[in-house]
Amino acid sequence: MCWCLWEEKPRRNLDGTLTLTLTYTFTPARSDAGSIFSCRIHHPALEQPLQQEITLDVIGETPHYTVSPVQSPERCLLGKEVTLRCSMVGELTQGMVVTWLRIRGGDRMAIEDDEDTEESPERALMLHTSPRGWRATQHRSKNQLMAYLTFTPTVQDDRVRVSCCFQHEAKGIKEE
């Protein structure tokens, strides 16, 4: 998500009060639909803070694809290789990149297929890439992109979350 915050100088109104305008601008993703944004005002002259909330309604062209949740075995056994998979089905465009994320606490490690080596701004923000022994592969057809992540769980993988992210920067697609 890209965002900017703009603050104008306070303006004096004819009645002696001031008006301050703060503008929050960002580019929403489809996953932002239904998010609640709040504007809260604190000032010594107010008996209590004022708050206004809006629910974000993302409109625009409906995507012509679906993304499956990550599919995995019920249990991952220590030392036994496991393969996770997710897919995007529908009208796929060239340039779609698949990134698997290994998430533990605040650390995010990207695992990309060897074919997807170009750097993206989002990937540049990640501190670690490609955990040892984890490999991503994919199979593409005209209307389906299957992504696979294969690894052998170790003790260090306990409580790790894994996410599959489909991204196309030029088309503004990011589905996780």
FENNORZI-V615895 format. One record per residue. PHI is phi in radians with two decimals (none if undefined). NEAR is the number of other C-alpha atoms within 10 Angstrom. D_LAST is the distance of its C-alpha to the last C-alpha in whole Angstrom. Layout:
phi:PHI near:NEAR d_last:D_LAST
phi:PHI near:NEAR d_last:D_LAST
This chain:
phi:none near:10 d_last:13
phi:-1.83 near:8 d_last:17
phi:-2.57 near:9 d_last:19
phi:-2.42 near:9 d_last:23
phi:-2.14 near:9 d_last:26
phi:-2.06 near:9 d_last:29
phi:-2.18 near:10 d_last:32
phi:-1.59 near:10 d_last:36
phi:-1.20 near:10 d_last:39
phi:-1.03 near:12 d_last:41
phi:-1.99 near:12 d_last:43
phi:-1.46 near:11 d_last:46
phi:-1.51 near:9 d_last:47
phi:-1.04 near:7 d_last:50
phi:-1.49 near:6 d_last:50
phi:1.64 near:8 d_last:50
phi:-1.41 near:9 d_last:46
phi:-1.97 near:11 d_last:43
phi:-2.10 near:12 d_last:40
phi:-2.12 near:10 d_last:37
phi:-1.94 near:11 d_last:34
phi:-2.13 near:13 d_last:31
phi:-2.03 near:10 d_last:28
phi:-1.92 near:10 d_last:24
phi:-2.07 near:11 d_last:23
phi:-2.68 near:11 d_last:19
phi:-1.82 near:10 d_last:17
phi:-1.35 near:16 d_last:14
phi:-1.77 near:14 d_last:11
phi:-0.99 near:16 d_last:11
phi:-1.19 near:11 d_last:8
phi:-1.41 near:14 d_last:12
phi:-0.99 near:13 d_last:14
phi:1.52 near:12 d_last:16
phi:-1.13 near:12 d_last:16
phi:-1.80 near:11 d_last:20
phi:-1.87 near:11 d_last:21
phi:-2.15 near:11 d_last:25
phi:-2.03 near:10 d_last:28
phi:-2.11 near:10 d_last:30
phi:-2.03 near:11 d_last:34
phi:-1.99 near:11 d_last:36
phi:-2.77 near:9 d_last:39
phi:-1.00 near:7 d_last:43
phi:-1.33 near:7 d_last:44
phi:-1.58 near:9 d_last:42
phi:-1.15 near:8 d_last:43
phi:-2.57 near:10 d_last:39
phi:-1.05 near:11 d_last:36
phi:-1.69 near:11 d_last:35
phi:-2.50 near:10 d_last:31
phi:-2.22 near:9 d_last:29
phi:-2.09 near:10 d_last:26
phi:-2.32 near:11 d_last:24
phi:-1.75 near:12 d_last:21
phi:-1.31 near:13 d_last:19
phi:-1.96 near:13 d_last:19
phi:-1.55 near:14 d_last:17
phi:-2.02 near:9 d_last:19
phi:2.38 near:7 d_last:19
phi:-1.09 near:6 d_last:19
phi:-1.24 near:7 d_last:17
phi:-1.14 near:10 d_last:14
phi:-1.78 near:9 d_last:16
phi:-2.70 near:12 d_last:13
phi:-2.27 near:13 d_last:11
phi:-2.13 near:18 d_last:8
phi:-1.48 near:14 d_last:9
phi:-1.22 near:13 d_last:8
phi:-1.12 near:17 d_last:9
phi:-1.81 near:12 d_last:13
phi:-2.57 near:13 d_last:16
phi:-1.16 near:9 d_last:19
phi:-1.03 near:6 d_last:21
phi:-2.28 near:7 d_last:22
phi:-1.86 near:15 d_last:22
phi:-1.69 near:12 d_last:25
phi:-0.95 near:13 d_last:26
phi:1.41 near:11 d_last:27
phi:-1.94 near:10 d_last:26
phi:-0.97 near:13 d_last:24
phi:-2.33 near:16 d_last:20
phi:-2.17 near:16 d_last:18
phi:-1.77 near:18 d_last:14
phi:-2.58 near:19 d_last:13
phi:-2.59 near:22 d_last:10
phi:-2.55 near:22 d_last:11
phi:-2.15 near:21 d_last:11
phi:-2.17 near:16 d_last:14
phi:2.42 near:14 d_last:16
phi:-1.39 near:12 d_last:17
phi:-1.69 near:17 d_last:16
phi:-1.87 near:10 d_last:17
phi:-1.10 near:6 d_last:18
phi:1.62 near:12 d_last:16
phi:-1.23 near:16 d_last:13
phi:-1.99 near:19 d_last:12
phi:-1.93 near:29 d_last:10
phi:-2.25 near:21 d_last:9
phi:-1.61 near:27 d_last:9
phi:-2.05 near:24 d_last:10
phi:-1.78 near:21 d_last:13
phi:-2.06 near:16 d_last:13
phi:-2.44 near:15 d_last:16
phi:1.07 near:8 d_last:18
phi:-1.59 near:5 d_last:17
phi:-1.46 near:12 d_last:17
phi:-2.19 near:21 d_last:14
phi:-1.93 near:19 d_last:15
phi:-1.63 near:21 d_last:13
phi:-2.17 near:23 d_last:14
phi:-1.99 near:23 d_last:14
phi:-1.10 near:19 d_last:16
phi:-0.97 near:11 d_last:20
phi:-1.22 near:11 d_last:20
phi:-1.73 near:14 d_last:17
phi:-1.77 near:9 d_last:19
phi:-1.23 near:9 d_last:19
phi:-1.38 near:8 d_last:18
phi:-2.04 near:12 d_last:16
phi:-1.00 near:8 d_last:16
phi:-1.15 near:9 d_last:13
phi:-1.17 near:15 d_last:14
phi:-1.07 near:10 d_last:18
phi:-1.34 near:9 d_last:17
phi:-1.37 near:13 d_last:16
phi:-1.39 near:10 d_last:19
phi:-2.16 near:14 d_last:19
phi:-2.32 near:15 d_last:18
phi:0.76 near:16 d_last:18
phi:-1.04 near:13 d_last:20
phi:-1.05 near:9 d_last:23
phi:1.49 near:9 d_last:23
phi:-1.74 near:17 d_last:19
phi:-2.38 near:17 d_last:18
phi:-1.91 near:21 d_last:16
phi:-2.37 near:17 d_last:17
phi:-2.68 near:17 d_last:16
phi:-2.29 near:10 d_last:18
phi:-1.97 near:12 d_last:18
phi:-2.28 near:9 d_last:20
phi:-1.01 near:10 d_last:21
phi:-2.20 near:12 d_last:18
phi:-2.57 near:17 d_last:16
phi:-2.17 near:20 d_last:14
phi:-1.77 near:17 d_last:14
phi:-2.02 near:24 d_last:12
phi:-2.20 near:20 d_last:14
phi:-2.22 near:24 d_last:15
phi:-2.05 near:15 d_last:18
phi:-2.79 near:17 d_last:20
phi:-1.93 near:16 d_last:23
phi:-1.06 near:18 d_last:22
phi:-2.11 near:13 d_last:25
phi:-1.03 near:8 d_last:26
phi:-1.16 near:8 d_last:24
phi:-1.53 near:13 d_last:21
phi:-1.05 near:11 d_last:22
phi:1.23 near:10 d_last:19
phi:-1.36 near:14 d_last:16
phi:-1.80 near:12 d_last:13
phi:-2.21 near:17 d_last:10
phi:-2.28 near:16 d_last:7
phi:-1.95 near:25 d_last:6
phi:-2.16 near:21 d_last:4
phi:-1.75 near:19 d_last:6
phi:-2.47 near:18 d_last:9
phi:-2.43 near:17 d_last:12
phi:-1.09 near:13 d_last:14
phi:-1.15 near:8 d_last:17
phi:-1.57 near:10 d_last:15
phi:1.22 near:13 d_last:13
phi:-1.69 near:15 d_last:10
phi:-2.58 near:17 d_last:7
phi:-2.14 near:17 d_last:4
phi:-2.19 near:17 d_last:0
